[in-house]
């Protein structure tokens, strides 16, 4: 996995503060999905928010397929530090005060550019990154603060339920939708990745 120098430096600093993350590179089958096309972000943070009960917080947006709950994520703007984006997105999506407990994973996604480029052609690949953190809820009342997030509702799950959520996301009914800039099945396959990767580092670190 190769990160741009500024991202690499941030990851090293965050690793010293919050633990060394698992690093994974995933090849997605469809490079036309929205995250690869959005020019307003260099990647995203994934917020694995653990409530006082030990359950993890998931959410569904108003335009998602029925029952397509997933871990919360938020975009990292150009020039915005990863940790600053993490803290900002937690407030915007949940209004909660949290403690950053663990840097769980860095996931690098690649996919052939639209037009059918070969996966071996590095110049033709799209790239996107997800930086996954475990957060403990400290205080606050759960409610989205930013109406533009369009959150329809929250649901709590146990860590061991995340692979089931991943399967559900991979099997969402397929259709092309301008809301996501691509097909729902491609969206579901993309979103499923972090749900399969999170339980292992949680267990390995005793968190």
N, C-alpha and C positions, 0 to 999 in steps of 0.2 A: 504494500500500500504506500503510495507516494502522495504526500500532502504538499500544498504550496508552502513556502517557507514561513509565512506569517501564521498559517494554521498549525504547522508542525510545532512552532515555538509555543503556541498557546496550549496545544495538547500536552507537551512536555511539562509545562508549568502546572496545568490542571492535574496531571498524573501525580506530581509530587504532593499536591494538596489533598487529592481525593482518591488516590489509588490508581494503579496502572490498568487501563481498560483492555478488554478483549478487542482485537482488531480483525475485522473481517472484510473481504471484498466479495461482492455478489454481482453476478452477471444477470441482468434482467432481460427478458426476451423482447421487450417492446420499448424502443427509445423514444417513442412519440408521446409518452405520458408526461403530464404537466410539469412535474418538478424539474425535468431536464430542459424544459423550454422557458422556465421563468427566469428573467434576467434580474429580478429584484432581490435575489438571495444567493448565497454561496453554499447553503446547506440548511440543516435544521437541527434543533434540539429535540430530544424525546424525553418527556418528563414522566418518570416512573414514580408517581406520588403515592407514598404509603400512608394510609390513614391510621389513626390511633388503634383501630381494630386489627391492623395487620393486613387489611385488604388493600388492593391497588385500585387507583382511580382510572376509569375509562370513560369515554364520551362518544356521543354520536351527533353529527351536524344535521341541520334541517333537511339538507338535500341528499343525505346518504341513503343507501338502500336500507330497508327495514332490518333492524337488529345488527347493523354493522357498527358495533361499538369497538373502540380501539384506544390504545394509549394516546395520551395527549402529545402533540408535537407543535412546533412553531418555527417559523423561518428566521434565519440569521441574516440580517441585512448586510450589505457591503460595508466594510469598515467597522462593523459592530463586533465587539469581543464575544466569544462563545458564552462565557459566564453571564455577561450582561444580557444577552438574548434569552438565556435560560431564566433569569430572574424576572425579566420583563414579561415573558410569555406566561409564567406561572401566575402573575398578578392579573394579566389580561384575561386569562381563560378560567381562573378559579377564585381569585381574590384571597387566596390563602397565604399565610406566612409559613415558609418551609425552611428546613435545614438541609443543605446538600450533604448527603452521607457518603456517596460513592460514585465515582466515574466508572460506569459499567462497560461501555462499548463505544467503539468508533466503527461505523459501517460505511464502507465506500461502495457505491453503486455505479456500475457501468452498463451501457446498453448501446447497441449499434445506432448510429444516427439515422433519422428517417431517410429512406432511400435504399436501405439494405446494405450498409457497409459491413465489411467483414470484421468480426470481433478481434482479429489479429491486427487490424489497422488502427493503431493507437490514436492517430490524428483524427479518425472518424468517430471516436467514441465520445459519448456524453458522460459527464461525471456529476455525482451528487453525494453528499455526506450526511449521515445522521450521527449525532453525538448524544449518547444515552446516559442519563444520570438517575440515580436513586435519590429520592427526596423524601424526607419525613415531614409530615404535616405537624406544625407547631401550634397554630391558632388560626382563627378567622372563620367566616361563614362561607361555605361553598356556594359560589354563584359566579357566572361569567361577568366580567366587568366591561368587556368590549363587545358591543352588539354585533360588530362586523364578523366576529368569530362564528356566529350563527349556530351556537351550541343548542341542540334540542333537549339534551338531558344527559345525566351522568349515571354510571353504574359501577359498583364495586365488585372486584373479582379477587380470588386468591391467586398467588403467583403461579401455582400449578395449573391454573385454568388458562393461562396465556396461550399454550399450544392449541387449545380448542378454539380460542378466538382467532388464531392464525388460520386454522382450517376454514373457519366460517368466512373470513375475509377472502381467502383464495377461491371460495365458491360463490361469491356474490353474483347475482344475475348479470349477465354481460349485456352492455349497451354502450353506444357512443354518447357522451354527454359533454356539452360545452362547459358545464359547471366545473369539471375537472380537467378539461383540455385533452381528453382521451377516452379510453374505454374502461368501464368499471372493473372488468376482470383484470386488466393490467394494473389498475389502481390497487385492487385487492392483493395481488401477488407482491407488489411493492410494499404495501403496508404490513403484510404478514411477516416480513423478514425480522423486524425487531422483536416481535412477539415470540418468535421461536428462539431468539438469541438471549433474551433477558433472563429466563429462569436459571440457566446454567451458571452465569456469574453470581447471581444472588445466592445460589446454593454453595458455590465454591468458596465464597467469602464469609459464609455464615451470617449473612445479612438478613 
